[in-house]
């Protein structure tokens, strides 16, 4: 393999690592937001039913 081909292969591997890391961070952020939102859910408000 030539140096040019090796550097392209290394660049793709590096890009794959960054994309994977970004995806993992996004999934972690969503999981944290959902966990926080479920712990801090608003109280249910009972509604009166009226008949017209």
ZAMARGU-4260 file (C-alpha; in steps of 0.2 Angstrom, whole numbers, plus 5000, padded with zeros to 4 digits):
<rodrens>
0) 5000/5000/5000 | 5006/5017/4996 | 5007/5031/5009 | 4992/5040/5001 | 4981/5025/5002
5) 4986/5022/5020 | 4982/5040/5025 | 4965/5039/5017 | 4961/5023/5026 | 4967/5030/5042
10) 4956/5046/5039 | 4940/5035/5036 | 4944/5025/5053 | 4946/5042/5062 | 4930/5048/5054
15) 4921/5032/5060 | 4927/5034/5077 | 4921/5052/5078 | 4904/5048/5071 | 4902/5034/5083
20) 4907/5045/5098 | 4895/5058/5092 | 4881/5045/5091 | 4884/5038/5108 | 4884/5055/5115
25) 4868/5059/5107 | 4860/5043/5114 | 4867/5047/5131 | 4860/5065/5131 | 4842/5058/5126
30) 4843/5045/5139 | 4847/5058/5152 | 4834/5070/5147 | 4820/5057/5147 | 4826/5051/5164
35) 4826/5068/5171 | 4809/5072/5163 | 4801/5056/5170 | 4807/5060/5187 | 4800/5078/5187
40) 4783/5074/5179 | 4769/5086/5183 | 4756/5081/5194 | 4740/5076/5186 | 4726/5088/5187
45) 4708/5081/5189 | 4696/5088/5177 | 4677/5090/5180 | 4666/5083/5167 | 4651/5094/5163
50) 4636/5089/5153 | 4628/5102/5142
</rodrens>
